[in-house]
């Protein structure tokens, strides 16, 4: 916290003595923070923020951490243009966030390359990690982030931050493993339906942790000497639980076996980074992962894998709009479940070095059927984009969603634009229409947001997309990337 921000907080509450009473500190401590080089401890920063809550925006209080508030933006898309050119694929959000949490496992610097630095989720997770003791420096030009948790300064991840993103529960395992205690708010509700963390907690209990749920918080303590290896059999595949327990097991005593583990490329990437840090892990990419705990992990440098969801999104955009895109710095091997139906629908997709070239080989794609499944099946995060592509198909296609129960919330918005979609249970039948028409639409979640963008790219006239803050969570520089390949798209206030 800067001196300016501290002085503003003092002014708001009515003086140094008043602030001291609010945060349970004597006036001498506050005087020292203002008049010496002594920094405000992370736990006191959180108390000061709570003391002035509602009286000043966080940017004014802590411009070093919080972004400057802006009016809620909208997006304007004018359809009817084919996409041609190059798009550089960013580092995978779903890998980057887990790597950031893994920085808590070592007291040495952890350097991440190919990071999607501009994403809102990266900024939000930084707000959670910094009070815990992680020093973070990010360079948008080089896409490099340096994280250094030399000392764990706090073991509490408060609700005000955790409620914004479910991935923040992944600080629980690393904190328990290294610091032997953690207090993490339960994540808030999710538009995609129930996504419980019980598998995380049961796995940690199997490793000896004492866990209590109090006041909406997970309060966990490791046994004397730290976590212990365990044989953990997941009743269902869970990406988050696999990630959390794999990190926790790296510093546990003995061997941990994760059975029915998730196999996603992002988990493999996370495991490879942990191995670079000194972890002993076998079985990455399979349903059985074995981790032998070590006493200490060290720092390293790791390049984040390309974002397969962003890659698949732009593939669907070509299927919908036509044209030819060269998707740079990405790969096909982790998208086989998407490539097969795209080729069946009539698309040409080829790997050329580190790039993928994608184009449509006919006027309209053919209708095909898909089903979302755990990896290596088709990712649920690509379902909305694929559905949007099918709205203009020749014939009809069916999509069955098996991962989340509320993942068809984009359907009413597509129907408003002229799509012919019938939903029955966890399946949707999409009958191709001649065209979509621009409209005012609402973004309900991250992938539904980008589905609206894709629909706008082919719709007649103008499409205005509201609540696009979802897009900023997972698609880096989407306006700039699409504009560069011919799209008529802009952010508006």
Secondary structure, 3 states (H helix, E strand, C coil): CCHHHHHHHHHHHCCHHHHHHHHCCCHHHHHHHHHCCCCCCHHHHHHHHHHCCCCCCHHHHCCCCCCCCCCCCEEEEECCCCEEEEEECCECHHHHHHHHHHHHHCCCCEEEECCCCCCHHHHHHHHHHHHHCCEEEEECCCCEEEEECCCCCCCEECHHHHCCCHHHHHHHHHHHHHHCEEEEECCCCCCCCCCCCHHHHHHHHHCCCEEEEECCEEEEECCCCCCECCEEECCCCCHHHHHHHHHHHCCCECEEEEECCCCCHHHHHHHHHHHHCCCEEECCCCCEEEEECCCCCCCEEEECCECHHHHHHHHHHHHHHCEEEEEECCCCHHHHHHHHHHHHHCEEEEEECCEEEEEECCCCCECCCEEECCCCCECHHHHHHHHHHHCCCECEEEEECCCCCCCCCCHHHHHHCCCEEEEECCEEEEECCCCCECCEEECCCHHHHHHHHHHHHHCECEEEEECCHHHHHHCCCHHHHHHHCCCEEEEEC
